[in-house]
Amino acid sequence: MGRSACGGAQMGGSGVEVLAEFLARIDDPQHRARTEEVLDWVGKTFAHLVPRIAWNQPMFTDHGTFIIGFSVAKHHMAVAPERAAIVRFSDEITQAGYEHSKELVRIPWSQPVDYVLLERMIAFNIADKADCSTFWRKQS
């Protein structure tokens, strides 16, 4: 399977420091707490993943390849597992009550996080990208 090259992501400091700096910039205390809870859960559940900030967003990588990223908006937390995971889990995402685009899952702040679904998307990306030598999958 072919892979595309990645762009020039920048990261500074350790993953923990970088994620803490990102969290500190979230103004709404409830959004900050929810985001911290999710990022902590990913870090503990998938301890081998490397946390980093790229494109001003927290993300986790495995052997240098993107696994999942997060961002915050006024009404939701966005989860970016790449298009392949969105396609694979589209029905489950909808069943969880979340909206999604081709690249993002939107988890409203007013709804609980479906950690089982999140775990399945991350595990899928880890397995599917085990032999990936670039940051992003090649888009077909």
N, C-alpha and C positions, 0 to 999 in steps of 0.2 A: 504494500500500500504506500503510495507516494505521500510525502509530507511537504508542507510549505515552510519557507523560512519565517522566522519571527522578526518583529520590529525591535527597535532598540529600547527595551524597557529599562528603567532606572530604578535602583533600589539602594537605600542607605541605611546603615545600622543593622542591628539584629532584627529578626522577624518580630519578636515580642515588642521591642522598642518602636518599630515602624507601625505596627498595628495599634499600639497605645497612642501614638501621635495621631493616627487617623481617627480613632475613637474620640479623642479629645476635641476634635474639630466638629463633632456632631452636636448641634445646639440643643435639640430636644432630648431631655434626660431619659425619657422612655425609649426613644429610638436608639439612643446610645446604649442603654442597658440591653435591649433586645439584640442589637448588632454584636455587642460584646459577648452575649450568651451564645450566639450562633458561631462566632469565630472561635470562641473557647471550645465549644463542642466539636467543631471540625478538627481543631488542633489536638484534642484529647482522643477522639475517635479514630483519627487517621494520623497518628503521631509521627509517621515517617514523612508526611507532606511538609513542604517548606513554605512557611508564610512569607509573603512579600507584598510590597506596594508597587504597582506599575499602573501607569495611566491614571494615577490618583485614586486607585481602588485596591482594597485588600484582595489578595488572591492566594491560592495554594498551588504549588507545583510539585511534580514528582519527576526526578531525574531531568530537570530542566524543561519539562513540558507542562503546559497549562492544564490544570485539572478543574478548578472552579474559582469564580470571582464573585464579588459582592459589591453593591453600591446602595446608597440610601437616597430616597426621594421623599417628598412631602407626605405622600399617602401610602408608600410601600417600601419594602426592602427588595431590591432586585438581585436575583441570583442568576449568574451567567455560567452555565455548564458546557457551553458550546452547542452548536446546532445538532450534532449527532445525538446528544443526550436529550435535547428537547423533543426530537423526532421519536426517539425510543420510548420516552415517558410521557408523551403528549396526553394520552387518555388519563393517566394517573394524576398528572398536573391539574387537569380539568376537574377530575373527581375530588381532588383536595380542595377545590374551590378557588384555585389560583388562575389568573390569566397569564398568557404567555405570548411572546412574539417568536420569531425564528431564532433569536439569540438569548432572550431573557425570560425568566419566570418572575412574576410580580407577586410578592407575599404581602398583602395588606397588613399594616401595623395592627389593625383591629382583629386579625385572625391569628390563631396559633401556628407555629412552625411545625410542619409535618416532617419530623426528623427521620422517620422511616423512609419517606420518599427522598429526602436529601441524602441520606446514607446510600440509598440504591443508585442515585445519579452519580455520586462521587465514586462509588465502587465500580460502576460501569465505566467511567472515564479512566480510572486507574488501570483496569483490565484491558480496555480497548486501546489505550495508548501505551501499553507496556513496552512496545518496540518502537515507539515514536522517538525520533531523534531531533525534532524541531518543536518550537513552542506551540504552534497551532496545527490543527489537522488541515490537510488539503481539502478545500471546499470543492465538491463535485457538482 
